[in-house]
Structure formats: structure tokens, C-alpha cells
Amino acid sequence: MKKLRLMATALTVGIIGGVIFTILRIFGRIKIKGALPKQPKDSGLLIISNHPSLWEAGTFPFLLFPRYLWNWRAVPFSTPDKENFYDKWWFALFRPVCVPVPRGDRKAEIQALQKMISTVQEKGTLILFAEGGRTYKGGEFKESKISGKRIRPFQNGAGAIARRAKPMIVPIWTEGGDKILPNRSCGSEFYWALPRLWKRMDVIIGQPLAAPDNLKTDELIDWLEDKLLDLADTTRG
């Protein structure tokens, strides 16, 4: 039943979104450097990215188009905020491929983390914006000493998933999404209907990584942060 739900979502929302994503790439509104590796046979796939805006949260699942049309393990799971997104009526079509994060409820947050770990352990694909929210909302940051680019410290869950599920990890650095969908409070559920598509988002896909076995969870979080900032240093500007 789970496979059927995933494939049904891939063959409906996945096709529509994938075609739109491809058109945006053709017209240069999404520029991608690098490529995602082939779906691993013996492990799950964990994609970890910075989170400058809401735009990448809505577009990143389609980085796996069209492979998820014939491989259910390539159907990516996302981790939206439960109250602000998952529970909204307009989000219903996306729920089969989401692990909602209920902020402020410690027990429910742990259950959500367990589901993320299980998704990857079952050789699935998970997209994780490990900062736990958009970068600009942070009060504390970790900064690259080379480029000065910065991220919020990763949530503990990122290290737990990497350590316990032992996935193939692919870091992604992205910029420009906050120009397409500016970070502001608009008070409208139709915010997504107003993207500035004449702007461009850049996506830099790093080389696949395997988490070192000798690191504790907090050390693994530092390692993941450093890998993502190393990737940021390869960009210009």
C-alpha cells in the first residue's frame, strides 16, 4: 500500500511538478551545477541543504525527476512544518510524501525523527533542510572563513539520521530562492502563487558522502555543517 501511494503521488503531482521544474531549467530560472548520484542500492539517500527561502522547499523534490517515476525509493520525502504547511487544506496532495514536523511538542518531534530515520533505513530518499528553518530567521550562525557565507547550526536530528540510518549523503548549496520568493510575512495562503520567476535560483550539488563511523552525534553535526560550507565556498559571489 505504501508503494502504491508513493507511486500515485509520483505519477500525478510528480509529473506536473517535474515538467514545470524542467521548463524553469530550460529558461534558465533554475541553474544546476553537478548532478545527483544514482540511487544507492544498499542504503537510503539523504539530501542536506541550506534553507534561504521557501522556494527550494517547493522545488527540490523535483531534482529527482524523472527517476522517481519508475523507482519508488527515489520518491523524495520532505519535512514540512506541520502547523504552517502540512495541516493546510491546500497541502493535501503532498502529504503522502512528507514527514510533518510538529514544533513545540517534544514527544511528537521525537516520533517525527524516528519516522525520518526509518524512511532512510528502508532505503528511501529524504530531503532535509537541517537548519530547522529558513536561514534568515536564525539568531546564531556558523560562517565560512573563506567566503563568509553562513548557515544556522544544524538540528540534532540531522546527526541522528546520518549516524543511525547510514545513508549516502549529498550536500546541496543553493542561492537565489529568496529573490524568487522573498522572505516576508504576507499573511496569505496564496503566497506561493506569487513567485518572481524572472529571478534565478542556483543549485550546487556536492559529491556523495558517507558519515564517518567514529563520530558522535554532535561531532557528526559539525562535520555535516563543514561539508556544506565547504561546498558554499565553491560558488562565486
For each residue, the residues with C-beta under 8 A, 3 or more apart:
1: 4 5
2: 5 6
3: 6 7 72
4: 1 7 8
5: 1 2 8 9 96
6: 2 3 9 10 72 75 96 97
7: 3 4 10 11 72 75
8: 4 5 11 12 96
9: 5 6 12 13 14 75 93 94 96 97
10: 6 7 13 14 15 68 69 72 75
11: 7 8 14 15 69
12: 8 9 15 16 93
13: 9 10 16 17 93 94
14: 9 10 11 17 18 61 62 65 68 69 75
15: 10 11 12 18 19 69
16: 12 13 19 20
17: 13 14 20 21 61 62 65
18: 14 15 21 22 62 65 66 69
19: 15 16 22 23
20: 16 17 23 24 62
21: 17 18 24 25 30 59 62 63 65
22: 18 19 25 26 65
23: 19 20 26 27
24: 20 21 27 29 30 59 197
25: 21 22 28 29 30 31 32
26: 22 23
27: 23 24
28: 25 31 200
29: 24 25 180 197 198 199 200 201
30: 21 24 25 59 200 201 203
31: 25 28 200 201 202 203
32: 25 35 63 202 203 204 205
33: 202 203 204 205
34: 204 205 206 207
35: 32 205
36: 47 63 64 170 205
37: 40 168 170 208
38:
39: 45 67 71 73 74 125
40: 37 43 44 45 123 167 168
41:
42: 123
43: 40 120 123 165 166 167 168
44: 40 73 119 120 121 122 123 124 125 126 165 167 168
45: 39 40 74 120 124 125 126 167 168 170
46: 120 125 126 128 161 162 165 167 168 169 170
47: 36 60 63 76 125 126 127 128 169 170 172
48: 128 129 130 158 169 170 171 172 224 228
49: 56 60 127 128 129 130 171 172 173 174 228
50: 129 131 135 151 172 173 174 228 232
51: 56 57 129 131 133 134 135
52: 56 134 135 136 174 175 176 177 178 183
53: 56 57 134 177 178 180 181 182 183
54: 57 58 134 177 181 183 191 192
55: 58 59 177 178 180 181 195 201
56: 49 51 52 53 59 60 129 174 177 201 203
57: 51 53 54 60 78 80 129
58: 54 55 192
59: 21 24 30 55 56 62 63 177 201
60: 47 49 56 57 63 76 78 127 172
61: 14 17 64 76 78 97 127
62: 14 17 18 20 21 59 65
63: 21 32 36 47 59 60 76 203 205
64: 36 61 67 68 74 75 76 125
65: 14 17 18 21 22 62 68 69
66: 18 69 70
67: 39 64 70 71 74
68: 10 14 64 65 71 72 74 75 76
69: 10 11 14 15 18 65 66
70: 66 67
71: 39 67 68 74 75
72: 3 6 7 10 68 75
73: 39 44 123 124 125
74: 39 45 64 67 68 71 125
75: 6 7 9 10 14 64 68 71 72 97 124 125
76: 47 60 61 63 64 68 97 125 126 127
77: 97 98 99 116 119 124 125 126 127
78: 57 60 61 94 97 98 99 127
79: 98 99 100 101 112 116 126 127 128 129
80: 57 84 85 86 91 94 98 100 101
81: 84 85 86 100 101 103
82: 85 86 87 100 101 102 103
83: 86 87 102 103
84: 80 81 88
85: 80 81 82 88 91 100
86: 80 81 82 83 91 95 98 100
87: 82 83 91 100
88: 84 85 91 189
89: 92
90: 189
91: 80 85 86 87 88 94 95
92: 89 95
93: 9 12 13
94: 9 13 78 80 91 97 98
95: 86 91 92 98 100
96: 5 6 8 9
97: 6 9 61 75 76 77 78 94
98: 77 78 79 80 86 94 95
99: 77 78 79 112 115 116 119 126
100: 79 80 81 82 85 86 87 95 112
101: 79 80 81 82 109 112
102: 82 83 105 108 109 112
103: 81 82 83 109
104:
105: 102 108 109
106: 109 110
107: 110 111
108: 102 105 111 112
109: 101 102 103 105 106 112 113
110: 106 107 113 114
111: 107 108 114 115
112: 79 99 100 101 102 108 109 115 116
113: 109 110 116 117 157 160 161
114: 110 111 117 118
115: 99 111 112 118 119
116: 77 79 99 112 113 119 120 126 128 157 161
117: 113 114 120 121 160 161 164 165
118: 114 115 121 122
119: 44 77 99 115 116 122 124 125 126
120: 43 44 45 46 116 117 123 124 125 126 161 165 167
121: 44 117 118 164 165
122: 44 118 119
123: 40 42 43 44 73 120
124: 44 45 73 75 77 119 120
125: 39 44 45 46 47 64 73 74 75 76 77 119 120
126: 44 45 46 47 76 77 79 99 116 119 120 161 167
127: 47 49 60 61 76 77 78 79
128: 46 47 48 49 79 116 157 158 161
129: 48 49 50 51 56 57 79 132 133
130: 48 49 154 155 157 158 224
131: 50 51 134 135 138 151 152 153 154 155
132: 129 152 154 155
133: 51 129 137 138 152
134: 51 52 53 54 131 137 183
135: 50 51 52 131 138 141 150 151 152
136: 52 178 183
137: 133 134 152
138: 131 133 135 141 152
139:
140: 152 153
141: 135 138 150 151 152 153
142: 150 151 152 153 225 229
143: 148 149 150 229
144: 147 148 149 150 229 230 232 233
145:
146: 233
147: 144 232 233 235
148: 143 144
149: 143 144 229 232 233 235
150: 135 141 142 143 144 229
151: 50 131 135 141 142 154 225 228 229 232
152: 131 132 133 135 137 138 140 141 142
153: 131 140 141 142 221 225
154: 130 131 132 151 158 159 221 224 225
155: 130 131 132 158
156: 159 160 217 218 221
157: 113 116 128 130 160 161
158: 48 128 130 154 155 161 162 221 224
159: 154 156 162 163 217 218 219 220 221 224
160: 113 117 156 157 163 164 217
161: 46 113 116 117 120 126 128 157 158 164 165 167
162: 46 158 159 165 166 167 169 211 220 224
163: 159 160 166 211 215 217 220
164: 117 121 160 161
165: 43 44 46 117 120 121 161 162
166: 43 162 163 210 211
167: 40 43 44 45 46 120 126 161 162
168: 37 40 43 44 45 46 208 209 210
169: 46 47 48 162 208 209 210 211 224 227
170: 36 37 45 46 47 48 205 206 207 208 209
171: 48 49 206 209 224 227 228 231
172: 47 48 49 50 60 203 204 205 206 231
173: 49 50 203 204 206 228 231 232 234 235
174: 49 50 52 56 177 201 202 203 204
175: 52 201 202 235 237
176: 52 179 180 199 200 201 202
177: 52 53 54 55 56 59 174 180 181 201
178: 52 53 55 136 181 182 183
179: 176 182 196 199 200 201
180: 29 53 55 176 177 195 196 197 199 200 201
181: 53 54 55 177 178 191 192 194 195 196
182: 53 178 179 196
183: 52 53 54 134 136 178
184:
185:
186: 191 194
187:
188: 191
189: 88 90
190: 193 194
191: 54 181 186 188 194
192: 54 58 181 195
193: 190
194: 181 186 190 191
195: 55 180 181 192
196: 179 180 181 182 199
197: 24 29 180
198: 29
199: 29 176 179 180 196
200: 28 29 30 31 176 179 180
201: 29 30 31 55 56 59 174 175 176 177 179 180
202: 31 32 33 174 175 176 235
203: 30 31 32 33 56 63 172 173 174
204: 32 33 34 172 173 174 231 232 234 235
205: 32 33 34 35 36 63 170 172
206: 34 170 171 172 173 209 227 228 231
207: 34 170
208: 37 168 169 170
209: 168 169 170 171 206 227
210: 166 168 169
211: 162 163 166 169 215 220 223 224
212: 215 220 223
213:
214:
215: 163 211 212 219 220 223
216: 219 220
217: 156 159 160 163 220 221
218: 156 159 221 222
219: 159 215 216 222 223
220: 159 162 163 211 212 215 216 217 223 224
221: 153 154 156 158 159 217 218 224 225
222: 218 219 225 226
223: 211 212 215 219 220 226 227
224: 48 130 154 158 159 162 169 171 211 220 221 227 228
225: 142 151 153 154 221 222 228 229
226: 222 223 229 230
227: 169 171 206 209 223 224 230 231
228: 48 49 50 151 171 173 206 224 225 231 232
229: 142 143 144 149 150 151 225 226 232 233
230: 144 226 227 233 234
231: 171 172 173 204 206 227 228 234 235
232: 50 144 147 149 151 173 204 228 229 235
233: 144 146 147 149 229 230
234: 173 204 230 231
235: 147 149 173 175 202 204 231 232
236:
237: 175
